[in-house]
């Protein structure tokens, strides 16, 4: 340790790994030492912490009498199909627990590995309710390389949507975030929406990028380093967390027009999303209808 402050930071990290993540003392020591060596500013992109007790904890929660089988959102904090999932299979085992617990789910991912679990996701959908949202902000190669380094190619993700649909999974695409100046050009929007339609997505949602707090600081730092000519425009466009209403309306109008052109419906909200109707009680269009209720444009929120 370099000084007493470093030791205090190490001790706090070790305690969190034991108490919050449930790691054994040996596992916590190894993780804390690795993170400390990497540096506290860098470890989030360099080290993956695996909650190996996730499935056991989930089963206990699902078995509690107080659980009323509300819809569970999977993948809203971190992607459930990161490459390391191929080794640990925590997502697969969690889905099995949710199926046993008769619990409907909505799952968000950028990972084509989701097709591995198509059988289970289809069974969940038939029995209790399941929707997969594949995140594909754009199919533009330059924008993808700039904004999503290290992620699967957009067309690979769309092929996964097609495979899920062929397997009977209610799967669609979140074209989000729509990033001003990177993916908002009409030709880029049309190319993405056409590709989504061509791959058979059951639905499509879209939202402009939301910038606030640390996320805004990080993105503006990225612009300053990589695209400094865009900084002033962004400062003007994002006086708050959302882009200006006028700008949102223009982009929203283009997307709505393209959705109609390529027959990708923008879903209507439904009051009760936690308990989907049985498959034999709703048409395919009706079954897909709730998906976009949670993905609204800024002025709708």
C-alpha positions in Angstrom: 0.0 0.0 0.0 1.3 3.4 -0.9 -0.2 5.2 2.1 -2.9 5.1 4.8 -5.6 6.5 2.4 -4.9 3.6 -0.1 -5.2 1.1 2.7 -8.5 2.5 3.8 -9.8 2.4 0.2 -8.6 -1.2 -0.2 -10.3 -2.2 3.1 -13.6 -0.6 2.0 -13.5 -2.4 -1.3 -12.8 -5.7 0.4 -15.7 -5.3 2.8 -18.1 -4.4 0.0 -17.0 -7.5 -2.0 -17.7 -9.7 1.0 -20.9 -8.1 2.4 -22.6 -6.9 -0.8 -21.5 -9.5 -3.4 -21.2 -12.4 -1.0 -17.7 -13.4 -2.1 -15.6 -15.6 0.1 -12.7 -13.9 1.9 -10.2 -15.4 -0.5 -12.2 -14.4 -3.6 -12.7 -10.9 -2.2 -9.0 -10.5 -1.4 -8.0 -11.5 -5.0 -10.6 -9.2 -6.6 -9.7 -6.3 -4.3 -6.0 -6.7 -5.0 -6.5 -7.0 -8.7 -8.7 -3.9 -8.8 -6.3 -1.9 -6.6 -3.4 -2.8 -8.8 -5.3 -1.7 -11.9 -6.4 1.6 -10.4 -9.8 2.7 -9.2 -10.5 4.7 -12.4 -9.8 1.8 -14.7 -11.1 -1.4 -13.1 -14.6 -1.0 -14.4 -13.4 -1.6 -18.0 -10.7 -4.1 -17.0 -12.2 -6.4 -14.5 -15.6 -8.3 -14.4 -17.0 -9.2 -11.0 -19.1 -12.3 -11.2 -21.9 -12.8 -8.7 -21.6 -16.5 -8.6 -24.3 -16.8 -6.0 -26.9 -15.0 -8.2 -29.0 -18.0 -9.0 -29.3 -19.3 -5.4 -30.3 -15.9 -4.2 -32.8 -15.5 -7.0 -34.4 -18.9 -6.3 -34.9 -17.9 -2.6 -36.5 -14.6 -3.6 -38.8 -16.3 -6.1 -39.9 -18.9 -3.5 -41.0 -16.2 -1.0 -44.8 -16.1 -0.5 -44.7 -12.3 -0.9 -43.5 -12.7 -4.6 -46.5 -12.0 -6.8 -44.8 -12.8 -10.1 -44.5 -9.3 -11.5 -42.5 -8.9 -14.7 -38.7 -9.0 -14.1 -36.5 -6.8 -16.2 -33.3 -8.6 -17.1 -30.3 -6.7 -18.5 -31.1 -3.1 -17.5 -28.0 -2.7 -15.3 -25.5 -4.8 -17.2 -25.7 -7.0 -20.3 -26.7 -10.6 -19.4 -24.9 -12.0 -22.5 -21.4 -10.7 -22.1 -18.8 -13.2 -23.4 -18.1 -14.4 -19.8 -21.7 -15.8 -19.7 -20.5 -18.5 -22.0 -18.5 -19.9 -19.1 -20.6 -19.2 -16.0 -24.1 -19.6 -17.6 -25.6 -17.4 -14.9 -28.2 -16.0 -17.3 -29.3 -19.4 -18.5 -29.7 -20.7 -15.0 -31.5 -17.5 -13.9 -33.9 -17.9 -16.8 -34.5 -21.5 -15.7 -35.2 -20.3 -12.1 -37.6 -17.6 -13.4 -39.4 -20.2 -15.5 -39.8 -22.5 -12.5 -41.0 -19.5 -10.5 -43.7 -18.8 -13.2 -42.3 -15.2 -13.7 -42.7 -13.1 -16.8 -39.6 -11.3 -18.1 -38.4 -8.6 -20.4 -34.7 -9.0 -21.4 -32.5 -6.3 -22.9 -29.1 -7.2 -24.6 -26.6 -6.4 -27.2 -25.3 -10.0 -27.2 -26.0 -12.5 -30.0 -25.3 -15.2 -27.5 -29.0 -14.8 -26.5 -29.9 -17.3 -29.3 -28.3 -20.1 -27.2 -31.3 -19.7 -24.9 -34.0 -19.4 -27.6 -35.7 -22.6 -26.4 -36.0 -21.4 -22.9 -37.1 -17.9 -23.9 -39.8 -19.4 -26.2 -41.1 -21.6 -23.4 -41.2 -18.6 -21.0 -43.1 -16.6 -23.6 -45.7 -19.3 -24.2 -46.2 -20.0 -20.5 -45.7 -16.7 -18.6 -44.6 -13.9 -20.9 -41.2 -13.1 -22.4 -40.0 -10.3 -24.6 -36.4 -9.8 -25.8 -35.2 -6.3 -26.7 -32.1 -6.4 -28.9 -30.2 -3.1 -28.7 -29.2 -1.9 -32.2 -28.7 1.9 -32.2 -27.5 1.9 -35.8 -26.2 -0.3 -38.6 -23.8 2.5 -39.7 -20.2 1.1 -39.5 -18.5 4.3 -38.6 -20.9 5.2 -35.9 -20.9 1.7 -34.5 -17.1 1.7 -34.2 -17.0 5.1 -32.6 -19.9 4.6 -30.1 -19.9 0.9 -29.4 -16.3 -0.4 -29.5 -16.0 -4.1 -28.4 -19.7 -4.9 -29.1 -21.1 -7.4 -31.6 -21.6 -6.1 -35.1 -25.1 -4.6 -35.5 -26.0 -7.1 -38.3 -24.9 -10.0 -36.1 -27.4 -8.7 -33.5 -30.1 -8.5 -36.1 -29.4 -12.0 -37.3 -29.9 -13.1 -33.7 -33.3 -11.3 -33.7 -34.3 -13.3 -36.8 -33.2 -16.6 -35.1 -35.2 -15.7 -32.0 -38.3 -14.9 -34.1 -37.9 -18.2 -36.0 -37.8 -20.0 -32.6 -41.1 -18.4 -31.5 -39.6 -15.7 -29.3 -41.3 -12.3 -29.1 -38.1 -10.3 -30.1 -37.7 -6.8 -31.3 -35.2 -4.0 -31.5 -34.5 -0.9 -29.4 -32.9 1.6 -31.8 -31.5 3.4 -28.8 -29.8 5.6 -28.1 -30.3 7.7 -31.2 -27.2 9.9 -31.1 -27.4 13.4 -32.6 -24.8 13.9 -35.3 -23.7 10.3 -35.3 -26.9 8.3 -36.2 -29.5 10.9 -36.9 -28.8 11.6 -40.6 -31.9 10.5 -42.7 -29.9 8.0 -44.7 -28.5 6.3 -41.6 -31.9 6.2 -39.9 -33.5 4.6 -43.0 -30.7 2.1 -43.3 -31.1 1.0 -39.7 -34.9 0.8 -39.8 -34.9 -1.0 -43.1 -32.4 -3.6 -41.7 -34.6 -4.1 -38.6 -37.6 -4.7 -40.8 -35.7 -7.0 -43.1 -34.6 -9.2 -40.1 -38.2 -9.7 -39.0 -38.3 -7.8 -35.7 -41.6 -8.1 -34.0 -41.5 -4.4 -32.9 -39.1 -1.4 -32.7 -38.6 1.3 -30.2 -36.4 4.4 -30.4 -35.2 7.1 -28.1 -32.8 10.0 -28.4 -29.8 9.9 -26.2 -30.3 11.0 -22.6 -27.4 12.8 -20.9 -27.1 13.6 -17.2 -24.6 13.5 -14.4 -21.7 11.2 -14.9 -23.0 9.9 -18.2 -22.9 13.4 -19.6 -19.5 14.1 -18.2 -18.2 10.9 -19.8 -19.8 11.5 -23.2 -18.7 15.1 -23.4 -15.2 14.0 -22.5 -15.3 11.5 -25.3 -16.4 14.2 -27.7 -13.7 16.6 -26.6 -11.1 13.9 -27.3 -12.4 12.3 -30.5 -14.8 14.8 -32.0 -13.9 18.3 -30.6 -15.8 20.1 -33.5 -19.1 18.7 -32.1 -18.7 19.9 -28.5 -20.3 23.4 -28.9 -23.3 21.9 -30.8 -23.9 19.4 -28.1 -23.6 22.1 -25.3 -26.3 24.0 -27.2 -28.5 21.0 -27.9 -28.3 19.5 -24.4 -28.9 22.4 -22.0 -30.5 19.8 -19.8 -30.7 16.0 -19.7 -32.7 15.8 -22.9 -32.2 17.3 -26.4 -34.3 20.3 -27.2 -38.0 19.6 -27.9 -37.7 21.1 -31.3 -34.9 18.7 -32.2 -36.6 15.7 -30.7 -39.8 16.4 -32.8 -37.8 16.6 -36.0 -36.0 13.2 -35.4 -39.2 11.6 -34.1 -41.0 12.6 -37.2 -38.4 11.0 -39.4 -38.4 7.8 -37.4 -42.2 7.6 -37.3 -42.3 8.1 -41.1 -39.7 5.4 -41.7 -41.5 3.0 -39.3 -44.7 3.4 -41.4 -42.7 3.0 -44.6 -41.2 -0.3 -43.5 -44.3 -1.5 -41.5 -42.6 -1.4 -38.1 -45.3 -0.5 -35.8 -44.8 1.8 -32.8 -46.5 -0.1 -30.0 -49.4 1.4 -28.0 -49.2 1.2 -24.2 -51.4 -1.2 -22.4 -52.5 -0.7 -18.8 -51.5 -4.0 -17.3 -48.1 -5.1 -18.5 -47.2 -7.3 -15.6 -49.6 -10.1 -16.5 -49.6 -10.8 -20.3 -52.6 -12.6 -21.7 -52.4 -16.2 -22.5 -51.1 -16.8 -26.1 -54.3 -18.2 -27.3 -56.2 -15.1 -26.2 -54.3 -12.5 -28.2 -53.2 -12.0 -31.8 -49.5 -11.7 -32.6 -49.9 -8.0 -32.9 -51.7 -7.7 -29.6 -49.1 -9.8 -27.8 -46.4 -7.4 -29.0 -48.3 -4.3 -28.1 -47.0 -3.5 -24.5 -43.3 -3.4 -25.4 -43.0 0.2 -26.3 -44.9 1.5 -23.4 -41.6 1.9 -21.4 -39.8 3.5 -24.3 -41.2 6.9 -24.9 -39.9 10.1 -26.3 -38.8 12.8 -23.7 -41.9 15.0 -23.9 -44.1 11.9 -23.3 -42.4 11.2 -19.9 
